[in-house]
């Protein structure tokens, strides 16, 4: 099987190391059009409908949330703020944002002492485990596609930016009032 990996950052690098010891051929990015499967790990771009139709088996994505909750950006932060279920999901991409059918998931509990950073680190470990198990399933011919349950939530980068601006503004107001 030819696999093209689209990813950035430490989680993608860890997944690439796992992929390198699997019985697959890793297609270089410029030959991705010939790959049987595309895998997205922390890829910051949305694939077009045309791109999604290129690989024979489809495109799977590793996402740091427990879909259908916290689709989109900054899933760890939103899991803490919204108090929603959290974890790692490997799912098939469709034309929505993190809306495709689920291949595999692992829950990650949000602990009282968690920060977005500590939760992200623990979730990264779960993402790598989900990637490994998900790839093993695919290589065994198990292309499971579980529809996502109704509901959930989605947050875009601009939602996080708005949250940060609001926090900064109120923090500055508190500082000014204390001065």
HELIX and SHEET records of a PDB file:
HELIX    1   1 UNK A    9  UNK A   20  1                                  12    
HELIX    2   2 UNK A   29  UNK A   34  5                                   6    
HELIX    3   3 UNK A   49  UNK A   52  1                                   4    
HELIX    4   4 UNK A   75  UNK A   82  1                                   8    
HELIX    5   5 UNK A  116  UNK A  139  1                                  24    
HELIX    6   6 UNK A  157  UNK A  178  1                                  22    
SHEET    1   A 6 UNK A  25  UNK A  26  0                                        
SHEET    2   A 6 UNK A   2  UNK A   7  1                                        
SHEET    3   A 6 UNK A  37  UNK A  41  1                                        
SHEET    4   A 6 UNK A  58  UNK A  63  1                                        
SHEET    5   A 6 UNK A  87  UNK A  92 -1                                        
SHEET    6   A 6 UNK A 102  UNK A 107 -1                                        
SHEET    1   B 2 UNK A  71  UNK A  72  0                                        
SHEET    2   B 2 UNK A 154  UNK A 155  1                                        
END                                                                             
